[in-house]
């Protein structure tokens, strides 16, 4: 997890990471979900990391529209529980016809998924 945060933090502050592991062995399944402090960092990471090679593996980095935290979350700390409850990233107001449009309005996704070998 620390290596992933170190690499991905060059585009912004990582506020949450969920490295998916096998329940029985505890080994990484080879992918994770992470959340940046702001939407701009997410966009930069997706644009710059998707398709690059890290330690001989090509990684896929993309936005996730409907991320659901793991169900067995009894052992989580208070900060992580709060982030799971309210979500992380920027909350964008609903688009109305009276609003002026900008390129950020078209990006409803707040999280990104990265397939990373740890």
C-alpha positions as CSV (number, residue, x, y, z in Angstrom):
1,X,0.0,0.0,0.0
2,X,2.8,2.4,0.8
3,X,4.4,1.9,-2.6
4,X,1.1,2.6,-4.3
5,X,0.6,5.7,-2.3
6,X,4.1,6.8,-3.0
7,X,3.7,6.4,-6.8
8,X,0.2,7.9,-7.0
9,X,0.9,10.8,-4.7
10,X,2.9,12.6,-7.3
11,X,-0.5,13.9,-8.8
12,X,-2.2,14.8,-5.5
13,X,-2.9,13.8,-1.9
14,X,-4.2,10.2,-1.6
15,X,-6.9,10.3,1.1
16,X,-8.0,6.6,1.0
17,X,-6.7,3.4,-0.4
18,X,-8.3,-0.1,-0.5
19,X,-5.8,-2.7,-1.6
20,X,-8.0,-5.7,-2.4
21,X,-6.7,-8.9,-0.8
22,X,-7.6,-12.6,-0.7
23,X,-9.6,-13.3,2.4
24,X,-7.9,-16.6,3.2
25,X,-4.3,-15.9,2.3
26,X,-4.1,-12.1,2.8
27,X,-2.2,-11.8,-0.5
28,X,-3.0,-8.9,-2.9
29,X,-5.3,-9.7,-5.7
30,X,-3.4,-7.2,-7.9
31,X,-5.7,-4.3,-7.9
32,X,-6.8,-1.5,-5.6
33,X,-9.1,1.5,-5.3
34,X,-7.8,4.8,-4.2
35,X,-9.3,8.2,-3.7
36,X,-7.6,11.6,-4.1
37,X,-8.4,14.8,-2.2
38,X,-9.6,16.5,-5.4
39,X,-11.0,15.6,-8.8
40,X,-8.2,17.3,-10.7
41,X,-5.7,14.9,-9.2
42,X,-7.8,11.9,-10.2
43,X,-8.0,13.1,-13.8
44,X,-4.2,13.7,-13.9
45,X,-3.5,10.3,-12.5
46,X,-5.8,8.5,-15.0
47,X,-4.4,10.5,-17.9
48,X,-0.8,9.9,-17.0
49,X,-0.7,6.4,-15.4
50,X,-3.1,4.4,-17.6
51,X,-1.1,2.0,-19.7
52,X,2.3,2.6,-18.2
53,X,4.6,-0.2,-17.0
54,X,5.5,-0.5,-13.3
55,X,7.8,-3.4,-12.3
56,X,7.2,-5.1,-15.7
57,X,3.4,-5.0,-15.5
58,X,1.2,-2.7,-17.5
59,X,-1.3,-1.0,-15.2
60,X,-4.8,0.1,-15.9
61,X,-6.0,3.2,-14.2
62,X,-9.6,4.4,-14.6
63,X,-12.5,6.1,-12.9
64,X,-15.0,4.1,-11.0
65,X,-18.6,5.2,-11.1
66,X,-20.1,3.1,-8.4
67,X,-17.5,2.0,-5.8
68,X,-18.8,0.0,-2.9
69,X,-16.6,-0.6,0.1
70,X,-16.0,-4.2,1.4
71,X,-18.8,-5.6,3.4
72,X,-16.6,-7.0,6.2
73,X,-15.5,-3.7,7.6
74,X,-15.7,-4.2,11.3
75,X,-11.9,-3.7,11.8
76,X,-11.7,-0.3,10.1
77,X,-10.6,2.9,11.9
78,X,-13.0,5.8,12.4
79,X,-11.6,7.9,9.5
80,X,-12.0,5.0,7.0
81,X,-15.5,4.3,8.3
82,X,-16.4,8.0,7.7
83,X,-15.0,8.0,4.2
84,X,-17.0,4.8,3.4
85,X,-20.2,6.4,4.8
86,X,-20.0,9.7,3.0
87,X,-17.7,8.8,0.1
88,X,-14.5,10.7,-0.8
89,X,-13.7,13.2,-3.4
90,X,-15.5,16.3,-4.5
91,X,-19.3,16.4,-4.4
92,X,-20.5,18.0,-7.6
93,X,-23.9,19.7,-7.7
94,X,-26.5,18.4,-10.1
95,X,-26.2,20.0,-13.5
96,X,-29.1,22.4,-14.4
97,X,-29.8,24.2,-17.6
98,X,-29.1,27.6,-16.0
99,X,-25.6,26.7,-15.0
100,X,-22.7,27.6,-17.3
101,X,-21.0,24.5,-18.5
102,X,-17.3,23.8,-18.0
103,X,-15.2,20.8,-18.7
104,X,-15.3,19.7,-15.0
105,X,-19.1,19.4,-15.1
106,X,-19.0,16.3,-17.3
107,X,-16.9,14.3,-14.9
108,X,-19.3,12.6,-12.4
109,X,-16.8,10.1,-11.1
110,X,-15.0,10.7,-7.8
111,X,-12.8,7.7,-7.5
112,X,-10.3,5.8,-9.6
113,X,-9.3,2.2,-9.8
114,X,-5.7,1.2,-10.5
115,X,-4.6,-2.4,-11.2
116,X,-1.2,-2.4,-9.5
117,X,1.0,-5.3,-8.5
118,X,2.4,-4.9,-5.0
